[in-house]
Amino acid sequence: MKKQLLTEADIIAAAKRGARAIPIDANTLLTPSAKEAALRLRIELSRSVPGGSPVPAVNAVEVIAPEDKRGPHASKVIALGSDHGGFPLKLAVRKYILELGYTVADVGTNSEQACDYPDFAFAVASLVASGQAIQGIMIDAVGVASAIAANKVPGIRAVSCTSEFVARSSREHNDANVLTLGGKVLGTEHAKAIVRVWLETWFGGGRHMGRVQKIADIERRFGK
């Protein structure tokens, strides 16, 4: 279940080392900016590197099981990511999700060193859209930017939440599958309360089902 995230920075770093190709496989998540960088720098993305050694420098997705591996939520994977602005809060949220009994797939980032939020929002959204995670949580400084990025992935309904009421409504009415939070605007305990409500609220169905279907119809219309 271990995944790898290949970002634009990885492509640029490989180019500086003189690499002509980077190996990828079914476990590689490739961001849109990474694809563009590979084309621009003429680096082949392939399953092997002809005549050379594999190129390192991709960020592995860390899958962390809760302490109670037989608990009711242990089989449910929550994709989790952040940029540098959301990293401190991500650590607290990750610990809390594990305490709630869920499994976490952490896509990074892994420090407060400056990085680009679209790369990690894409990674979180991709795990959810592919069915490898049931829901995703992405944290940047404010929460809005990552929601915009995640919503570009087909099948994703990302919402930036600043209150428990919004979190509950986004799940019950909109079947939101990615939650974005602001590490600079939410305190730790407030963020944890939002996360708990969001994870524990079920989609209401009924009259809301047709409205969510209309969202999917709009997405399909522009995806042709």
Residue frames as a rotation matrix with the C-alpha (Angstrom) as fourth column:
MET 1
0.567 0.824 0.000 0.00
0.824 -0.567 0.000 0.00
0.000 0.000 -1.000 0.00
LYS 2
0.026 -0.648 -0.761 3.04
0.467 -0.665 0.583 2.22
-0.884 -0.371 0.285 0.10
LYS 3
0.762 0.310 0.569 2.76
0.648 -0.349 -0.677 5.03
-0.011 0.885 -0.466 -2.45
GLN 4
-0.366 -0.892 -0.267 5.26
0.803 -0.447 0.394 7.51
-0.471 -0.070 0.880 -3.81
LEU 5
0.769 0.574 -0.280 4.67
0.403 -0.776 -0.485 11.17
-0.496 0.260 -0.829 -4.64
LEU 6
-0.298 -0.833 0.466 6.68
0.931 -0.145 0.335 12.65
-0.212 0.534 0.819 -7.51
THR 7
0.597 0.508 -0.622 6.61
0.462 -0.851 -0.251 16.44
-0.656 -0.138 -0.742 -7.53
GLU 8
0.927 -0.251 0.278 8.00
0.100 -0.550 -0.829 19.20
0.361 0.796 -0.485 -9.73
ALA 9
0.560 -0.749 0.355 10.84
-0.818 -0.429 0.384 19.69
-0.135 -0.505 -0.852 -7.25
ASP 10
0.348 -0.403 0.846 11.81
-0.044 0.895 0.444 16.01
-0.937 -0.192 0.294 -7.64
ILE 11
0.774 -0.010 0.633 11.91
0.617 0.239 -0.750 16.36
-0.144 0.971 0.191 -11.44
ILE 12
0.846 -0.463 0.265 14.07
-0.331 -0.844 -0.422 19.49
0.419 0.269 -0.867 -11.24
ALA 13
0.423 -0.701 0.575 16.43
-0.725 0.119 0.678 17.83
-0.544 -0.703 -0.458 -8.73
ALA 14
0.466 -0.208 0.860 16.76
0.375 0.927 0.022 14.79
-0.802 0.312 0.510 -11.01
ALA 15
0.895 -0.109 0.433 17.53
0.382 -0.315 -0.869 17.07
0.231 0.943 -0.241 -14.00
LYS 16
0.694 -0.664 0.278 20.28
-0.709 -0.697 0.107 18.81
0.123 -0.271 -0.955 -12.02
ARG 17
0.234 -0.603 0.763 21.83
-0.405 0.653 0.640 15.41
-0.884 -0.458 -0.091 -11.37
GLY 18
-0.559 -0.476 -0.679 21.86
-0.784 0.036 0.620 14.77
-0.271 0.878 -0.394 -15.10
ALA 19
-0.496 0.432 0.753 19.08
0.161 0.898 -0.409 12.16
-0.853 -0.082 -0.515 -15.10
ARG 20
-0.889 0.212 -0.406 17.43
-0.449 -0.225 0.865 11.43
0.092 0.951 0.296 -18.43
ALA 21
-0.134 0.856 -0.500 14.67
-0.162 0.479 0.863 9.19
0.978 0.196 0.074 -17.05
ILE 22
-0.630 0.060 0.774 12.85
-0.777 -0.037 -0.629 8.53
-0.009 -0.998 0.069 -13.79
PRO 23
-0.844 0.319 -0.430 11.27
0.193 0.930 0.312 5.15
0.500 0.180 -0.847 -12.99
ILE 24
-0.487 0.766 0.420 7.59
-0.868 -0.371 -0.329 5.17
-0.096 -0.525 0.846 -12.12
ASP 25
-0.914 0.277 -0.295 5.07
0.196 0.941 0.276 2.41
0.354 0.194 -0.915 -11.49
ALA 26
-0.053 0.998 -0.021 1.52
0.426 0.042 0.904 1.84
0.903 0.039 -0.427 -10.29
ASN 27
0.323 0.130 -0.937 2.54
0.946 -0.040 0.321 3.07
0.004 -0.991 -0.136 -6.82
THR 28
-0.753 -0.648 -0.120 3.70
0.638 -0.762 0.111 6.47
-0.163 0.007 0.987 -8.09
LEU 29
0.501 0.838 -0.217 1.51
0.756 -0.546 -0.361 9.56
-0.420 0.017 -0.907 -7.69
LEU 30
-0.551 -0.699 0.457 2.53
0.835 -0.452 0.315 12.16
-0.013 0.554 0.832 -10.27
THR 31
-0.006 0.548 -0.837 1.48
0.397 -0.767 -0.504 15.79
-0.918 -0.335 -0.213 -9.78
PRO 32
0.817 0.377 0.436 0.42
0.543 -0.251 -0.801 17.86
-0.193 0.891 -0.410 -12.81
SER 33
0.805 -0.562 -0.189 3.37
-0.569 -0.822 0.019 20.23
-0.167 0.092 -0.982 -12.31
ALA 34
-0.008 -0.815 0.579 5.73
-0.301 0.555 0.776 17.23
-0.954 -0.168 -0.250 -12.25
LYS 35
0.325 0.206 0.923 4.40
0.728 0.568 -0.384 16.10
-0.604 0.796 0.035 -15.64
GLU 36
0.991 0.074 0.115 4.91
0.129 -0.783 -0.608 19.57
0.045 0.617 -0.785 -17.08
ALA 37
0.495 -0.868 0.024 8.44
-0.708 -0.388 0.590 19.76
-0.503 -0.309 -0.807 -15.66
ALA 38
0.005 -0.473 0.881 9.32
0.182 0.867 0.464 16.36
-0.983 0.158 0.091 -17.14
LEU 39
0.630 0.279 0.724 8.17
0.749 0.025 -0.662 17.51
-0.203 0.960 -0.194 -20.57
ARG 40
0.973 -0.229 -0.007 9.96
-0.226 -0.957 -0.180 20.83
0.034 0.176 -0.984 -20.26
LEU 41
0.262 -0.933 0.248 13.24
-0.821 -0.080 0.565 19.26
-0.508 -0.352 -0.787 -19.10
ARG 42
0.318 -0.051 -0.947 12.91
-0.785 0.546 -0.293 16.30
0.532 0.836 0.133 -21.49
ILE 43
-0.722 -0.449 0.527 13.01
-0.676 0.621 -0.397 13.68
-0.149 -0.643 -0.751 -18.75
GLU 44
-0.314 0.582 -0.751 11.36
-0.391 0.641 0.660 10.38
0.865 0.500 0.026 -19.58
LEU 45
-0.202 0.356 0.913 9.01
-0.941 0.189 -0.281 8.93
-0.272 -0.915 0.297 -17.00
SER 46
0.078 0.117 -0.990 9.37
-0.631 0.775 0.042 5.18
0.772 0.621 0.134 -17.38
ARG 47
0.939 0.343 0.010 9.31
-0.245 0.650 0.719 1.92
0.241 -0.678 0.695 -15.46
SER 48
0.570 -0.818 -0.075 13.08
0.701 0.437 0.563 1.67
-0.428 -0.373 0.823 -15.59
VAL 49
0.667 -0.459 -0.587 16.10
-0.493 -0.863 0.114 3.81
-0.559 0.213 -0.801 -16.32
PRO 50
0.956 -0.292 0.017 17.97
0.203 0.621 -0.758 2.48
0.211 0.728 0.653 -19.38
GLY 51
0.268 -0.963 0.025 21.63
0.502 0.117 -0.857 1.88
0.823 0.242 0.515 -18.61
GLY 52
-0.456 -0.443 0.772 21.51
-0.349 -0.708 -0.613 3.58
0.818 -0.549 0.168 -15.24
SER 53
-0.841 0.150 -0.520 20.50
0.521 0.486 -0.702 3.27
0.148 -0.861 -0.487 -11.64
PRO 54
0.182 0.983 0.036 17.09
0.895 -0.181 0.407 4.25
0.406 -0.042 -0.913 -10.33
VAL 55
-0.528 -0.274 0.804 16.64
0.051 -0.955 -0.292 7.90
0.848 -0.113 0.518 -9.48
PRO 56
-0.502 0.355 -0.789 15.74
0.864 0.251 -0.437 8.44
0.043 -0.901 -0.432 -5.83
ALA 57
-0.978 -0.007 -0.206 14.14
0.061 -0.965 -0.255 11.57
-0.197 -0.262 0.945 -4.37
VAL 58
-0.295 0.949 0.114 10.45
-0.133 -0.159 0.978 10.85
0.946 0.273 0.173 -4.22
ASN 59
-0.625 0.120 0.772 8.43
-0.774 -0.228 -0.591 11.19
0.104 -0.966 0.235 -1.05
ALA 60
-0.777 0.335 -0.533 6.99
0.237 0.940 0.244 7.90
0.583 0.063 -0.810 0.16
VAL 61
0.096 0.879 0.467 3.49
-0.604 -0.321 0.729 7.86
0.791 -0.352 0.500 1.57
GLU 62
-0.898 -0.431 0.089 3.66
-0.302 0.457 -0.836 6.72
0.320 -0.778 -0.541 5.19
VAL 63
0.113 0.953 -0.283 0.81
-0.282 0.304 0.910 4.41
0.953 -0.023 0.303 6.18
ILE 64
-0.851 -0.397 0.343 0.30
-0.386 0.032 -0.922 4.36
0.355 -0.917 -0.180 9.95
ALA 65
-0.157 0.794 -0.587 -2.08
0.326 0.603 0.729 1.94
0.932 -0.077 -0.353 11.67
PRO 66
0.320 0.328 0.889 -3.86
-0.706 -0.543 0.455 2.83
0.631 -0.774 0.058 14.93
GLU 67
-0.579 -0.564 0.589 -2.87
-0.815 0.388 -0.430 1.14
0.015 -0.729 -0.684 18.16
ASP 68
-0.176 0.614 0.769 -6.00
-0.240 0.731 -0.638 -1.03
-0.955 -0.297 0.019 18.07
LYS 69
-0.830 -0.275 -0.485 -5.61
-0.518 0.059 0.853 -2.72
-0.206 0.960 -0.192 14.70
ARG 70
-0.794 0.607 -0.028 -8.89
0.566 0.756 0.328 -4.60
0.221 0.245 -0.944 15.19
GLY 71
-0.623 0.551 -0.555 -10.95
0.144 -0.617 -0.774 -1.55
-0.769 -0.562 0.305 16.08
PRO 72
0.269 0.894 0.357 -14.09
0.586 0.142 -0.798 -0.55
-0.765 0.424 -0.485 14.13
HIS 73
0.901 0.074 -0.427 -12.27
-0.219 -0.773 -0.596 2.14
-0.374 0.630 -0.680 12.12
ALA 74
0.121 -0.980 0.157 -8.87
-0.176 0.135 0.975 0.48
-0.977 -0.146 -0.156 11.68
SER 75
-0.185 -0.153 0.971 -9.61
0.796 0.556 0.239 -0.63
-0.576 0.817 0.019 8.13
LYS 76
0.813 0.520 0.262 -10.61
0.580 -0.679 -0.450 2.92
-0.056 0.518 -0.854 7.12
VAL 77
-0.240 -0.969 0.060 -7.73
0.956 -0.226 0.187 4.87
-0.168 0.102 0.980 5.58
ILE 78
0.848 0.403 -0.345 -7.67
0.369 -0.915 -0.164 8.66
-0.382 0.012 -0.924 5.90
ALA 79
0.147 -0.792 0.592 -5.28
0.880 -0.168 -0.444 10.41
0.452 0.587 0.672 3.49
LEU 80
0.807 0.065 -0.587 -3.51
0.438 -0.731 0.523 13.27
-0.395 -0.679 -0.619 5.25
GLY 81
-0.005 -0.845 0.535 -1.23
0.951 -0.169 -0.258 15.99
0.309 0.508 0.804 3.92
SER 82
0.751 0.193 -0.632 -0.04
0.406 -0.890 0.210 19.54
-0.522 -0.414 -0.746 4.46
ASP 83
0.476 -0.713 0.514 2.29
0.316 -0.407 -0.857 22.18
0.821 0.570 0.031 3.15
HIS 84
-0.550 -0.800 -0.239 4.81
0.531 -0.114 -0.840 23.96
0.645 -0.589 0.487 5.38
GLY 85
-0.614 0.363 0.701 2.16
-0.546 -0.836 -0.045 26.35
0.570 -0.411 0.712 6.74
GLY 86
0.456 0.882 0.117 0.01
-0.749 0.309 0.586 23.47
0.481 -0.354 0.802 7.89
PHE 87
-0.104 -0.584 -0.805 2.75
-0.120 0.811 -0.573 21.10
0.987 0.037 -0.155 9.04
PRO 88
-0.907 -0.257 0.333 2.59
-0.350 0.021 -0.937 21.74
0.233 -0.966 -0.109 12.83
LEU 89
-0.122 0.939 0.321 -1.19
-0.929 0.006 -0.369 21.27
-0.349 -0.343 0.872 12.84
LYS 90
0.315 0.212 -0.925 -0.86
-0.682 0.728 -0.066 18.19
0.660 0.652 0.374 10.64
LEU 91
-0.675 -0.634 -0.376 1.22
-0.175 0.633 -0.754 16.48
0.716 -0.444 -0.539 13.33
ALA 92
-0.802 0.433 0.412 -1.49
-0.487 -0.073 -0.870 17.11
-0.346 -0.899 0.269 15.92
VAL 93
0.188 0.922 -0.339 -4.29
-0.966 0.112 -0.231 16.04
-0.175 0.371 0.912 13.58
ARG 94
-0.060 -0.288 -0.956 -2.45
-0.538 0.816 -0.212 12.86
0.841 0.502 -0.205 12.60
LYS 95
-0.950 -0.312 -0.002 -2.04
-0.144 0.443 -0.885 11.88
0.277 -0.840 -0.466 16.25
TYR 96
-0.512 0.826 0.235 -5.72
-0.664 -0.208 -0.718 12.59
-0.544 -0.524 0.656 16.87
ILE 97
0.229 0.580 -0.781 -6.95
-0.933 0.360 -0.007 10.58
0.277 0.731 0.624 13.86
LEU 98
-0.436 -0.469 -0.768 -4.93
-0.219 0.883 -0.415 7.61
0.873 -0.013 -0.487 15.09
GLU 99
-0.962 0.125 0.245 -6.42
-0.237 0.073 -0.969 8.05
-0.139 -0.989 -0.041 18.58
LEU 100
-0.079 0.989 -0.125 -9.88
-0.916 -0.122 -0.382 7.89
-0.393 0.084 0.916 16.97
GLY 101
0.066 0.037 0.997 -8.86
-0.135 0.991 -0.028 4.50
-0.989 -0.132 0.070 15.58
TYR 102
0.950 0.268 -0.161 -8.40
-0.173 0.022 -0.985 5.26
-0.260 0.963 0.067 11.88
THR 103
0.191 -0.895 0.404 -5.44
0.830 0.367 0.420 4.34
-0.524 0.255 0.813 9.70
VAL 104
0.646 -0.039 -0.762 -3.53
-0.194 -0.975 -0.113 7.33
-0.739 0.221 -0.637 8.29
ALA 105
0.352 -0.580 0.734 -1.84
0.931 0.296 -0.213 7.58
-0.094 0.759 0.645 4.88
ASP 106
0.559 -0.231 -0.796 0.46
0.148 -0.917 0.370 10.58
-0.816 -0.325 -0.479 5.34
VAL 107
0.701 -0.237 0.673 1.62
0.706 0.093 -0.702 12.03
0.104 0.967 0.232 2.00
GLY 108
-0.491 -0.865 -0.098 3.81
0.871 -0.484 -0.089 14.75
0.029 -0.129 0.991 3.56
THR 109
0.317 -0.935 0.156 5.18
-0.279 -0.250 -0.927 17.35
0.906 0.250 -0.340 3.78
ASN 110
0.556 -0.167 -0.814 7.53
0.659 0.685 0.310 16.36
0.506 -0.709 0.491 6.57
SER 111
-0.431 -0.675 -0.598 8.95
0.882 -0.454 -0.124 19.68
-0.188 -0.581 0.792 7.75
GLU 112
0.517 0.574 -0.636 8.32
0.454 -0.813 -0.365 23.43
-0.726 -0.100 -0.680 7.80
GLN 113
-0.670 -0.735 -0.109 10.60
0.217 -0.334 0.917 23.93
-0.710 0.590 0.383 4.80
ALA 114
-0.140 0.656 -0.742 8.76
-0.672 -0.613 -0.415 25.89
-0.727 0.440 0.526 2.09
CYS 115
-0.853 -0.011 0.521 6.92
0.325 0.770 0.549 23.73
-0.407 0.638 -0.653 -0.43
ASP 116
-0.808 0.551 -0.209 3.93
-0.534 -0.533 0.657 23.95
0.250 0.642 0.724 -2.80
TYR 117
-0.461 0.700 0.545 0.47
-0.532 0.273 -0.801 23.14
-0.710 -0.659 0.247 -1.45
PRO 118
0.344 0.680 -0.647 -0.95
-0.937 0.202 -0.285 21.91
-0.063 0.704 0.707 -4.84
ASP 119
-0.401 -0.573 -0.715 1.46
-0.615 0.747 -0.253 18.95
0.679 0.338 -0.652 -4.83
PHE 120
-0.998 -0.039 0.059 0.19
-0.070 0.604 -0.794 17.63
-0.004 -0.796 -0.605 -1.51
ALA 121
-0.227 0.973 -0.041 -3.45
-0.664 -0.185 -0.725 18.52
-0.713 -0.138 0.688 -2.09
PHE 122
0.139 0.202 -0.970 -3.22
-0.934 0.353 -0.060 16.54
0.330 0.914 0.238 -5.33
ALA 123
-0.743 -0.502 -0.442 -1.68
-0.334 0.851 -0.405 13.57
0.580 -0.153 -0.800 -3.51
VAL 124
-0.809 0.514 0.286 -4.42
-0.211 0.200 -0.957 13.53
-0.549 -0.834 -0.053 -0.87
ALA 125
0.070 0.903 -0.425 -7.17
-0.820 -0.191 -0.540 13.93
-0.568 0.386 0.727 -3.47
SER 126
-0.173 -0.209 -0.963 -5.69
-0.851 0.523 0.039 11.20
0.496 0.826 -0.268 -5.68
LEU 127
-0.978 -0.197 -0.068 -5.74
-0.129 0.830 -0.543 8.64
0.164 -0.522 -0.837 -2.88
VAL 128
-0.470 0.878 0.095 -9.40
-0.235 -0.021 -0.972 9.45
-0.851 -0.479 0.216 -2.22
ALA 129
0.143 0.546 -0.825 -10.44
-0.934 -0.202 -0.296 9.54
-0.328 0.813 0.481 -5.88
SER 130
-0.388 -0.390 -0.835 -8.76
-0.701 0.713 -0.007 6.17
0.598 0.583 -0.550 -6.52
GLY 131
0.653 0.731 -0.197 -10.50
-0.389 0.547 0.741 4.56
0.650 -0.407 0.642 -3.54
GLN 132
-0.098 -0.774 -0.625 -7.28
0.399 0.545 -0.738 3.93
0.912 -0.322 0.256 -1.63
ALA 133
-0.975 -0.044 -0.219 -8.52
0.220 -0.366 -0.904 6.25
-0.040 -0.930 0.366 1.13
ILE 134
-0.180 0.983 0.026 -12.13
0.983 0.178 0.045 6.73
0.039 0.034 -0.999 2.16
GLN 135
0.923 0.383 0.044 -11.64
0.379 -0.922 0.080 10.43
0.071 -0.057 -0.996 2.98
GLY 136
-0.038 -0.982 0.183 -8.82
0.866 -0.124 -0.485 12.96
0.499 0.140 0.855 2.97
ILE 137
0.853 0.191 -0.486 -7.64
0.438 -0.768 0.467 15.88
-0.284 -0.611 -0.738 5.05
MET 138
0.041 -0.826 0.563 -5.28
0.862 -0.256 -0.438 18.58
0.505 0.503 0.701 3.76
ILE 139
0.688 0.140 -0.712 -3.86
0.609 -0.644 0.463 21.44
-0.394 -0.752 -0.528 5.81
ASP 140
-0.107 -0.726 0.679 -2.24
0.758 -0.502 -0.417 24.64
0.644 0.470 0.604 4.57
ALA 141
-0.940 -0.339 -0.041 -2.02
0.283 -0.706 -0.649 28.09
0.191 -0.622 0.760 6.16
VAL 142
-0.688 0.726 0.007 -5.66
-0.702 -0.664 -0.258 29.10
-0.182 -0.182 0.966 5.53
GLY 143
-0.468 0.481 0.741 -7.33
0.104 0.863 -0.494 26.01
-0.877 -0.154 -0.455 4.04
VAL 144
0.506 0.745 -0.434 -8.90
-0.309 -0.314 -0.898 27.65
-0.806 0.588 0.071 1.00
ALA 145
0.017 -0.583 -0.812 -6.05
-0.981 -0.168 0.100 27.17
-0.195 0.795 -0.574 -1.48
SER 146
-0.880 -0.392 0.268 -5.83
-0.366 0.920 0.141 23.42
-0.302 0.026 -0.953 -0.94
ALA 147
-0.093 0.927 0.363 -9.59
0.170 0.374 -0.912 23.05
-0.981 -0.023 -0.193 -1.42
ILE 148
0.512 0.218 -0.831 -9.29
-0.683 -0.484 -0.548 24.79
-0.521 0.848 -0.099 -4.79
ALA 149
-0.406 -0.778 -0.480 -6.46
-0.914 0.347 0.210 22.47
0.003 0.524 -0.852 -5.84
ALA 150
-0.814 0.089 0.574 -8.09
-0.107 0.948 -0.299 19.27
-0.570 -0.306 -0.762 -4.57
ASN 151
0.155 0.988 0.024 -11.35
-0.064 0.035 -0.997 20.08
-0.986 0.153 0.068 -6.35
LYS 152
0.061 -0.210 -0.976 -9.56
-0.972 -0.236 -0.010 19.91
-0.228 0.949 -0.219 -9.71
VAL 153
-0.929 -0.366 0.045 -9.31
-0.355 0.921 0.157 16.13
-0.099 0.130 -0.987 -9.27
PRO 154
-0.298 0.873 -0.387 -12.39
-0.580 0.157 0.799 14.37
0.758 0.463 0.460 -10.74
GLY 155
0.136 0.489 -0.862 -14.64
0.374 0.780 0.502 12.90
0.917 -0.391 -0.077 -8.09
ILE 156
-0.630 -0.449 -0.633 -13.41
0.750 -0.140 -0.647 15.14
0.202 -0.882 0.425 -5.30
ARG 157
0.450 0.712 0.539 -15.67
0.313 -0.691 0.652 17.37
0.836 -0.125 -0.534 -3.25
ALA 158
-0.421 -0.737 -0.529 -13.28
0.822 -0.065 -0.565 19.30
0.382 -0.673 0.633 -1.04
VAL 159
0.619 0.655 0.433 -14.46
0.336 -0.720 0.608 21.81
0.710 -0.231 -0.665 1.53
SER 160
-0.609 -0.767 0.203 -12.58
0.198 -0.395 -0.897 24.29
0.768 -0.506 0.392 3.70
CYS 161
0.436 0.824 -0.362 -14.09
0.521 0.097 0.848 24.19
0.734 -0.559 -0.386 7.21
THR 162
-0.584 -0.588 0.559 -13.71
-0.118 -0.620 -0.775 26.66
0.803 -0.519 0.293 10.06
SER 163
-0.368 0.506 0.780 -16.49
-0.929 -0.152 -0.339 25.37
-0.053 -0.849 0.526 12.30
GLU 164
-0.850 0.127 0.511 -18.13
-0.017 0.963 -0.268 22.14
-0.526 -0.236 -0.817 13.39
PHE 165
0.169 0.978 -0.122 -21.42
-0.123 -0.102 -0.987 23.31
-0.978 0.181 0.104 11.83
VAL 166
0.307 -0.131 -0.943 -19.81
-0.930 -0.250 -0.268 23.69
-0.200 0.959 -0.198 8.40
ALA 167
-0.758 -0.650 -0.048 -18.05
-0.650 0.748 0.130 20.33
-0.049 0.130 -0.990 8.79
ARG 168
-0.557 0.625 0.547 -21.30
0.109 0.708 -0.698 18.55
-0.823 -0.329 -0.462 9.66
SER 169
0.441 0.774 -0.455 -23.21
-0.336 -0.328 -0.883 20.23
-0.833 0.542 0.115 6.83
SER 170
-0.053 -0.551 -0.833 -20.50
-0.989 -0.087 0.121 19.46
-0.139 0.830 -0.540 4.26
ARG 171
-0.951 -0.281 0.132 -20.77
-0.274 0.959 0.066 15.76
-0.145 0.027 -0.989 5.03
GLU 172
-0.454 0.847 0.275 -24.52
0.288 0.431 -0.855 15.45
-0.843 -0.309 -0.440 5.59
HIS 173
0.502 0.735 -0.456 -25.61
-0.125 -0.460 -0.879 17.64
-0.856 0.498 -0.139 2.66
ASN 174
0.569 -0.349 -0.745 -22.70
-0.810 -0.395 -0.434 17.57
-0.143 0.850 -0.507 0.19
ASP 175
0.950 -0.251 0.187 -20.97
0.245 0.968 0.055 14.22
-0.194 -0.006 0.981 0.82
ALA 176
0.620 -0.784 -0.039 -17.64
-0.751 -0.578 -0.318 16.07
0.227 0.227 -0.947 0.99
ASN 177
0.933 -0.288 -0.215 -14.74
0.305 0.951 0.052 13.63
0.190 -0.114 0.975 0.77
VAL 178
-0.182 -0.983 -0.014 -11.78
0.807 -0.142 -0.573 15.97
0.561 -0.116 0.820 1.40
LEU 179
0.856 0.363 -0.369 -11.56
0.516 -0.639 0.570 18.36
-0.029 -0.678 -0.735 4.35
THR 180
-0.066 -0.900 0.431 -9.13
0.617 -0.377 -0.691 21.29
0.784 0.220 0.580 4.23
LEU 181
0.737 0.216 -0.640 -8.02
0.671 -0.339 0.659 23.21
-0.074 -0.916 -0.395 7.31
GLY 182
0.555 -0.537 0.635 -5.98
-0.031 -0.776 -0.630 26.34
0.832 0.330 -0.447 7.99
GLY 183
0.182 -0.586 -0.789 -2.99
0.874 0.465 -0.144 25.87
0.451 -0.664 0.597 10.23
LYS 184
-0.830 -0.533 0.165 -2.69
0.432 -0.801 -0.414 29.63
0.352 -0.272 0.895 10.77
VAL 185
-0.501 0.719 0.482 -6.37
-0.553 -0.694 0.461 30.28
0.666 -0.035 0.745 11.51
LEU 186
0.614 0.739 -0.278 -7.42
-0.284 0.535 0.795 27.32
0.736 -0.410 0.539 13.67
GLY 187
-0.055 -0.562 0.825 -6.24
-0.998 0.067 -0.020 26.33
-0.044 -0.825 -0.564 17.12
THR 188
-0.847 -0.398 -0.352 -5.36
-0.435 0.900 0.027 22.70
0.307 0.176 -0.935 17.68
GLU 189
-0.797 0.568 0.207 -8.39
0.171 0.539 -0.825 21.81
-0.580 -0.622 -0.526 19.81
HIS 190
0.058 0.814 -0.578 -10.77
-0.576 -0.446 -0.686 23.60
-0.816 0.373 0.443 17.44
ALA 191
-0.243 -0.239 -0.940 -9.27
-0.952 0.245 0.184 21.75
0.186 0.940 -0.287 14.47
LYS 192
-0.988 -0.150 -0.036 -9.58
-0.137 0.960 -0.244 18.41
0.071 -0.236 -0.969 16.27
ALA 193
-0.419 0.905 0.071 -13.25
-0.032 0.063 -0.997 19.09
-0.907 -0.421 0.003 17.02
ILE 194
0.168 0.428 -0.888 -13.87
-0.888 -0.325 -0.324 19.84
-0.428 0.843 0.326 13.33
VAL 195
-0.602 -0.496 -0.626 -12.04
-0.725 0.669 0.167 16.68
0.336 0.555 -0.761 12.27
ARG 196
-0.927 0.252 0.279 -14.05
0.029 0.789 -0.614 14.50
-0.374 -0.561 -0.739 14.63
VAL 197
-0.017 0.978 -0.206 -17.41
-0.272 -0.202 -0.941 15.87
-0.962 0.040 0.270 13.49
TRP 198
0.089 0.004 -0.996 -16.39
-0.982 -0.168 -0.089 15.60
-0.168 0.986 -0.011 9.84
LEU 199
-0.789 -0.467 -0.399 -15.23
-0.534 0.842 0.073 11.99
0.302 0.271 -0.914 10.15
GLU 200
-0.903 0.407 0.138 -18.24
0.200 0.681 -0.705 10.88
-0.381 -0.609 -0.696 12.20
THR 201
-0.123 0.894 -0.430 -21.01
-0.489 -0.432 -0.758 12.53
-0.863 0.117 0.491 10.14
TRP 202
-0.497 0.042 0.866 -22.66
0.574 0.765 0.292 10.41
-0.651 0.642 -0.405 7.45
PHE 203
-0.971 0.224 -0.087 -24.04
-0.201 -0.557 0.806 11.63
0.132 0.799 0.586 4.14
GLY 204
-0.533 0.825 0.191 -27.78
-0.433 -0.072 -0.898 12.19
-0.727 -0.561 0.396 4.56
GLY 205
-0.855 0.232 0.464 -28.84
0.497 0.622 0.605 10.96
-0.149 0.748 -0.647 1.10
GLY 206
0.033 0.978 -0.204 -32.50
0.743 -0.161 -0.650 11.64
-0.668 -0.130 -0.732 0.31
ARG 207
0.911 0.412 0.019 -33.04
0.329 -0.699 -0.635 15.05
-0.248 0.585 -0.772 -1.27
HIS 208
0.430 -0.830 -0.354 -29.30
-0.530 -0.550 0.645 15.73
-0.731 -0.089 -0.677 -1.06
MET 209
-0.059 -0.466 0.883 -28.51
0.396 0.801 0.449 12.81
-0.916 0.376 0.138 -3.36
GLY 210
0.579 0.369 0.727 -29.94
0.803 -0.104 -0.587 14.51
-0.142 0.923 -0.357 -6.44
ARG 211
0.966 -0.224 -0.125 -28.02
-0.228 -0.974 -0.012 17.71
-0.119 0.040 -0.992 -5.73
VAL 212
0.120 -0.961 0.250 -24.71
-0.393 0.185 0.901 15.89
-0.912 -0.207 -0.355 -5.34
GLN 213
0.087 -0.010 0.996 -25.49
0.727 0.685 -0.056 14.05
-0.681 0.729 0.067 -8.57
LYS 214
0.928 0.284 0.241 -25.91
0.372 -0.679 -0.633 17.41
-0.016 0.677 -0.735 -10.31
ILE 215
0.547 -0.822 -0.160 -22.42
-0.599 -0.518 0.611 18.37
-0.585 -0.238 -0.775 -9.14
ALA 216
-0.203 -0.605 0.770 -21.10
0.134 0.762 0.634 15.16
-0.970 0.232 -0.074 -10.74
ASP 217
0.492 0.470 0.732 -23.03
0.780 0.134 -0.611 15.95
-0.386 0.872 -0.301 -13.92
ILE 218
0.947 -0.212 -0.242 -21.37
-0.263 -0.942 -0.207 19.38
-0.184 0.260 -0.948 -14.18
GLU 219
0.110 -0.971 0.210 -17.96
-0.531 0.121 0.838 17.75
-0.840 -0.204 -0.503 -13.71
ARG 220
-0.103 -0.106 0.989 -18.64
0.557 0.818 0.146 15.21
-0.824 0.566 -0.025 -16.47
ARG 221
0.838 0.507 0.204 -19.88
0.458 -0.449 -0.767 17.93
-0.297 0.736 -0.609 -18.82
PHE 222
0.790 -0.582 -0.193 -16.58
-0.609 -0.783 -0.131 19.79
-0.075 0.221 -0.972 -18.66
GLY 223
0.052 -0.798 0.601 -14.49
-0.442 0.521 0.731 16.64
-0.896 -0.303 -0.325 -18.57
LYS 224
0.662 0.273 0.698 -15.39
0.433 0.622 -0.653 15.63
-0.612 0.734 0.293 -22.10
